[in-house]
Amino acid sequence: MTFPTTIHASVGQSIIHKATRLFAGCVADALHELLQNARRAGATRVDIRRFDRDHGTILRIRDDGRGIADPTKLLALGDSGWDSDIARSEDPAGMGVFSLAGRHVVIRSRTADAEDGWQVTIPPQAWESGEPLDLVPAVIARGTEIEIELSKAWTDELGEALKNAARFYPLPVFYGEERQAHEAFLKDAVRVENWNGCRIGVFLDKYTPHREQARINFHGLTVPCRLPHIHDADGGRGWYAKVDIVDAPNLQFVLPARKEIVQGAALDALREACEAAIFRTIAREGHHRLSYAHWLRARELGISLPEAAPVLHLWTPRIAETNDIFPGERIAGEPMVIMPTLSANIEQCVDRALKSVDGLGGSPVRATPEFAGYGWYNALPRVLGLSFQVETDNATFHYDDGASVPDDLDSGRVGTITLELAVRATADSEEPGDILAFPADVLIVPTDCCSDLDDVAILLGTDCAITPGELASLLEASCFWPNEDCDADSHYTQQAAFEMQARFVANMLLLGEDAAVLERVREALRQHVTWLIPKDRAISMHAVNHLVEAAFADNDDAPSVDAAE
């Protein structure tokens, strides 16, 4: 077999037989393409009307642009026929009219210097067959008019599609006598910059825009695109960018439908320009809460920012149910000590111990690792680690995150519980941390990961004066974790059951078994029985061995009602 010496790119004629698959076949694509063609043709407005005729519903789109001078280019796939200026600035693909492929279409057009207009009728099968179509004279003012026979699907989608197509389109669009609503794509931007034929708008929102949100506008055609979102390190404000393309030929769309931007150097440069625009916007405010990494990135882009404001959030213990970190009040202008992030049960017990002492040297604050690198943050003292030392009659052991506990550990009173913290003076200090010791009166030790108090050891110091209610609340904050399986009880039911169990366990430890049983009975009666008792009546009850006797206490002559098992 003999091979040729050279090859070259070409377009096979068979592509015309696939014309109906170049676009998604929706009315939104067709409207966008036809509106873009009208704008390129220099139109000052676009009029759209819908007519109901005997053979179906017709949509007529009329513009007052320059018209189509060479009708032979109309169905030349890939040959746009636009002049060199349009070709340079907008990269027309010569495929837009094929968004109508497979539909019955009538096109009329006339240029300003032509004595007559022309008309062509394209039946549905002609888009792929390549059959010759007759051009006939037409009476029409300057511009182009397109009539499309609508399917039911296009008719149903027309209203919303037209609204979206006209929203950011730069020309007036009329549907019947009503002008469609228009708004600026960069409306509500806190600042706008011009860059290489684009307008970059910076918007303030702490939430990252949804990936499907339009971030780039090309004369009314909007597309989603991943652009920078820069936010405060502690979950406060956030800034993101949107781009209005004016004349940026280097930014190209994926053809033919133009629903995304081509990935490459031009898009990378745009993303960097958006990033710089955001940093410049922040610099104008004079203060920020950006991470140290963002601060360094701004410097790389030639933008000088001050260090983040020296403010941190008061350390508050985590709750087992969510395991989330909830920021406390903002702390500034006073001594602070950075606390580590630990499991909920340890943080809850640490919080109780620290509230009873005043020797930490400053307000405990939640660590914000994103600030590491700033001078003020590195200079703060920090707790490197902590543990509880527990002395029992038989032994002494240390408990911290990940520590194993004695197999025979049971709830109850122990000798002493001591909270030990290793504190380093600054992040850059090479000295070993100081060990601070504080008395603690309660330690909650889950021996399993499930939310069941049968698997939790509750240790109380000798002098612990916690009330049953306080202990029950501490148990819930430290251990309650709802089961989210589809066959589990509701969150409310699980929480109510845990609260009842926590109160019973607290009463058992602090008040004794008899008091705990009586309180649980009273709670069961309040929850399940009292609603049965008539208002302002009293009932006395006696229960033993599953036999219950009840009588109205204000009527001694009434016989009792017995309920056996």
N, C-alpha and C positions, 0 to 999 in steps of 0.2 A: 504493500500500500504506500502511495506517495503522499506526503504531507505538504501543505502549502508553506511557503517561506514566511508569510505574515498573516495575521488575523486582525480584525478591527471590530469595534462595537457597532451594532446595528439594531434596528427594531423590526421584528418580523411582522409581516402583514396580518398574521393570525391574531394579533393583539386586538384588532378591531372587532373580532368576534367575541371578545370578552368585555366589551364596553360597558355592559350593564353591571359589571362587578367592580368597576373602578371606584365607585362611591357606595356608601352604605344603603342608598336607596331611600333616604328619609327626606322629608320636606325641609328640615332644618339645613341640611347640606346644600340643597338647591337654592334656598333663599340666600344663604351666605355667598355662594358663588356668583349669583346674578347681581346681588347688591355690590359686590366688589368690582364686577365688570362695569357696572354703571358709574361707579366712582372713578375708575381708571379712565373712562370715556369723557370725563369732565362734566358729568351731570350736576345740576344744582338741586334736584329733588327727584324722588322716586314715588310714583303713584301705583298703588296695588288695589285691584278690584276683583271681586268674585261674582261670577254670574252662574245662574242655574239655567241650563238649556235642556232641550228635549233629550239629547244624547248624553248628558252628564253635567258635572260642575266644572266650570272653567275659571282658572286663575290668570288674570292679566297683569303683567308687570311692565310698567312704562317708565322710561327715563328720557331726559332732554339732553343727553350727551351728544358726542360727535357722530354717533352712528357707526355702522360697520361698513367700511369702504370696500372691502374685498370679501364677498360672501363665500368665495371658494375656501377661505381660511376657517370658516365656521366649524366645519366637521373634520378639519385636518388635525387628527389626534397628535398632540405634542407641539403643534405650530400655533403659537398664540396670535401672531399678527400684530402685536403691539409695537409701538415705536421703541427706539433704543433707550430713551430715558425711562420709560415704564419698565422695559426689560431689565435695565440695570438696577433700579431701585426696588422692584417688587418681585422679580423672579416669577412672572406668570408662567404657568405650566402648559397652557393651551389645552387644558382638559376640563375647564369649569363647566362648559355647556353639557359635557357628558354626565353631569350630575342629574340631568333629565333623561338619561338613556332608558329606553324601554317604555316611554310615555309618548302619547300623541301630542305634538308640539307644533305651533305655528309661530314663525319668527318674521317680523317686519322691521325694516330699518331704512334710514335715509341720512346721508351726510349733508352738511350745509351747502356744499358746492354742487350737489347732484340735482338734476331737474326732477327726477322721479325716485321714488323709493322702490324697494323690492320685497318680495314675500316668498317664503319657502314653507312647505308643510312637510313635517317629518312624522310618518306613521311609526308605531311602536317597533315594527320589525326592521325598519330601515337603519336603526342605530348599529346593528351588527351585520346586516347583510351587505352593506356597501353599495346598494342599488342607487342609480342616479335619481336625483330629485329635481323637479322643475322649479326654476326661478320665474316668478311672474311679477309684473309691475304692481305697485301698491301705492295708494294715496296715504301719505303719513307725513306729519311734521318732522323736523329734525330730531333724531334720537332713535331709540330701539324699543320695540314692543314685543313681548313674548307671551303667548297664550299656552297654558298647560292644562291638559285634561286631568282633573284630580281624581285619585282613587279615594275610597272611603277613609283609608288610613291617613292619607295626606290631609283630607278635609278635617278629620278629627284633631290632627296635630297642628293645624295651620295657625290657630290663634296664639298658642303658647310659643310656637316656633317664630312667628313674626315678631312677637313682643321681644324675644331674646335677641333676634337678629338686629332689631332697630335700636336696642338699648344703648349701645356705645357707638353706633354707626354715625359718622360725621355729617351725613346729609339728612335733610328732612325726609321722613318716610310717611306717606299717607296711606291709610287703609280705608278706602271709601273717602269720606270727607274728614275723617278724624286723623290727626297727626299722632303717630306712635310716640310714646314716652321716650325721652332721651336723657341721659345723664353722663357726666364726665367720668371716665374710667378711674381717674385718680381723685375723685371726690373724697373728702374727709382725710386726705393725706396731711400729716403734720408738717411735711416739707417735701418739695419737689426739686430735683436736679435735672439738668440737661446733660446728656452724655452720648456722644457718637450717633446722633440721629434718634435718640430715645429720650423719653422723659421718665425718670425714675421717681416714683412716689414712695415715701416712707410712712408706714402706718403703725399705730400704737395698739397692741393687743397682746396680752401675756400668753394667749393660747396660739399654738402653731396652726396656721391655716390648714384646712383639710386638703389632702392631696389632690382632690378634684376641683378645688376652688380656682377660678380663673386668675392667673397671675400676670399674663401677657395679653395685651390688646393690639391687634393689627387692624386698625381702621374699622373696628366693629366686630371683627372675628377674634374671639377670645379663646385662649387655651390654658390649661393647667401646666405648670412647670415648677420644678423644684428650685426655689430661690432661697437665699439666706433668711433665717429667723434667728434673731439674737435676743436673749432674754436675761433678766436679772438672775444672779446665781441662787437667790433664795426664793424663787418663785413669784417675784413681783411683776414688774412690767416686762413687756416684750415688744420688739420691733420687727416688722417684716416689710418686704418691698413688693411693689407691683410696677409693671413696665408698660408704658404706652409707646409703641413703635411709630415713629414719624417717617424716617428715611434711613433705614439701616440695612443695606443690601447684604451685609455679611451674616446677618441673622436669617437663617433660612428655615422654612417649614418642611416637614415630611409631606411629600406629594402623594396623591393629588388632593386629599381632603383637608390638608393643613390643620390637623388636630393636635400636633405636637411639634416642638422645635427640634431641629437636627442637633444631635450632640456633637460638640467639637470645640475648637479653640474660640470661636466667636461667642458661644454660649458660656464658656468658662470665663471669658473676659467680662461678659455681662454680669455674671454672678459676683465676680470680684468687685465690679463697679457698684452693685447693689449693696454689698457688704460695706464698702467704703462710705457710701451715702448714709447708711444707718449709723456708722461710727461718727460721721460728721454731725449728724442730727443730735446724737447723744452728747457730743463735745459742746454743742451750743448751750446745753442745759447746765453745764458746769459741775454736775454731780451724777453719780450712777451707782449701780450695784452689780456690775458685770464681774464675771469670773476673771481670775488672773490670766487665764489662757486667752480670753477675749481682749483683755487689756494689751497683752503682747501682740496679738494679731493686729490690733489697731495701729500699734507702733510700726509693724511691718508695712502697713499701708500708708505710712507717713502721717498718721493722725495722732496727736498728743492728747491723751486723756489723763486726768488726775487719778489717783488711786481710788478704789471704791470707798464709799463712805464707811467709816469705822463703826458700824452698827451690827449687832448680832441679836439673835432671838433668845430670850430666856429659855433655859433647858426645862422642859416639862416631860414627865415620864410617858412612855408609850403605853397604849392600851392593847391587850392581847387580841381583842375582837377584830381590830383593823390592822394592827401591826404598823400603822402609818406613823409618821413623825409630824406632829402638829406644832407649829411654831408658837412660842409664848410671846409675851410683850417684847417690844424692841428695847434693847439696852444699849446705851451710849454714854460716854463721858464719865464712866465709873469703872472700878476694877472688875475684871471678868476672868473666869476660869473656864476653859473649853472642856466639855464633857464628852466621853465616848458614846457610841450608840450600842446598846446592849439589848438583851431580850426583855420583854415587857415585865415579867415577874421580878427580875433584878432591878430594873429601873424604878418600878413602883416602890420596892423596899428601900432603895437608895434615897429616893425622894423623901420618904417618911423619916429616914435617919437624918438627912441633911437639914430638914425643917426644924429639928430640935436643937441644932448647934449653930455656932457662929464662928467657925474657924477655918473655912475654906480659903479665905483671903479675897473673895470677890463673888460676884453673882455667877452661879453656874449658867453657862450658855451652851446652846446646841452647836456642835461642830459644823462648819461649812467648808468642806475640803476644797471647794472651788476657789476660795479666797487664799489658799496657801500660796505664798509668794509675795503677797503684799507685806510691806514692812510692818504695819500695825498689827496684822494678823499673826505674823511669825513671832512677834514680841510678846504675845499673850501666854500666860502659864496654861498648862493643859494636863488633864488627867490621862496618863498613859494606860492605866489599867486599874482594876479594883477587884476586890474579893471580900467575902464575909468569912470571918473566923468564928467557928461555933465550938464552944466547949460544952461537952456533955459529961455525965457521970463516968462514962467509960472511955471517952477519947476526945480528941480535938481534930477537926477537919476544916478545910477551906472550901468554900463554894464560890464559883464564878461561872461565866458562860462556858459551857462545854465540860465542866468538871463532873466527874462521877461522884455519886453519893453513896454512903454506906447502905448495904442491902437491908439492914435492920432498922433503918431510919423511920421513926414513927412521929406522928404529930404530938405536940405537947410542950411542956415547959423544959427548958434547958438551962445550963448554968449562965453563960453570957454569950452575947452575939456582938461582934465587933466589925465595923466596916473599915477596911483598910484601902487607902487610895495612894497610888504612886503618882506624884505630881512633879512635872518638869517645869523649870522656870520659863523657858522660851523654846520655840521650835528648833532653834539653832544651837541650843546649849549642849555642851558635851559632858556636862556633869550628870551623874546618876540622879534619878528623880527622888525627891523627898517622900517618905512614907508618912501619911497622915492617918490617924486612927480616931474613929468616932464610935460612940456606943449606938447600938441598934437594938430595937426591942422585938422586931418581927422579921422572920425570913420565910418566904414561901418557896418551896422547892418542888416543882413538878418532877415526878419520877417517870412520867411517860408524856407523850406529846398530845394526848387526847384531852378534851375538855371535860374531865370527870374528876371530881374532888376525891374520889377513892384512890386516885393515883397522885395525890398531892400531899406532901408533908408540910405541916404548918408548925413552925418552931417559934416559941414565945420565950423571951427573956424572963429572968426571974422577976424583975420589977415592971414587966409590961403591964400598962394600964389601958390598953386598947379596949373599946367597947364592942359588944357583939355587932352592932350596926356598922361600926367602922371596919371591923375585920371582914364582914360580909362584903362590903363595898370594895375593899382591897383585894379580896379573892376574885371578885368578878373582873376587876380591871386587870388582874394579873393572869387569869386563867381562862376566862370564857372565850371560846372560839366556836362559832356556830357551824354545824354540819350542813354543808351546802349540797349534799346529794339530793337527787330529784325525789327520792322516797323519804326524805327526812321531814320532820315537823317544820312548821313555819318558824321564822326567826323569833317572832314574839313568843311562841310556845316554848321554844328551846331556852330563851332567855329567862322566861318566868320560872321554868323548872330549875334552872341553874341558881337563880336568886333564892328560891325556896331551900335548895340544898345548901347553899352558902350560909344562909341564916341558921339552918339547923346545925351545921358543922361548927359555926362560930359559937352558938349557944352551948353546944356540947363541951367545947374546950374551955369556955370562960365561965359558964354557969352550972355546968353539970348535966348529967343525963336527964334527971327528972324535969328540970326547968326547960331543957331543950325539947323534950317530948311534949310537955304541956303547951309550949309556944307553937309547936308544929300543929298540934290539934286545933288550937285557937285559930291559926292561920287557915287550916283546911275548912273550918267552920265558916270563917269570914268569906272565903272564896266560893264555897259550894253550898252552904246551908242557909246563911242569914237572909238571902233574898227570898226564901220560902216563908219566912216568919212575917205575919201581918204587922203592919205599922203600929207602933206604940204597944205591942204585946210582948210579953216575956215568956220564954220557954226555959224550963230547967231540964237538964238531961243527965242521965246516969248510964255509963257504958262500961261493961266488963266482959271479957271473953267473947267479943263480937256480938254481945247482946246489948241493945240500946233501948233505954226507956226514956220517954219524953212526956212532959206535961206542961200545960200553961201555968206559969208560976203565979199568975194573978187569979186563979180559979182552983182552989183546993179541992172542990167537990168533983171536978172533972176527972174521969178515969184516965189513967195513963195509956199511952199507945206504945206497944212493945214491937220491936223489930228484931227478929232473930236472924242468925246467919242463914 
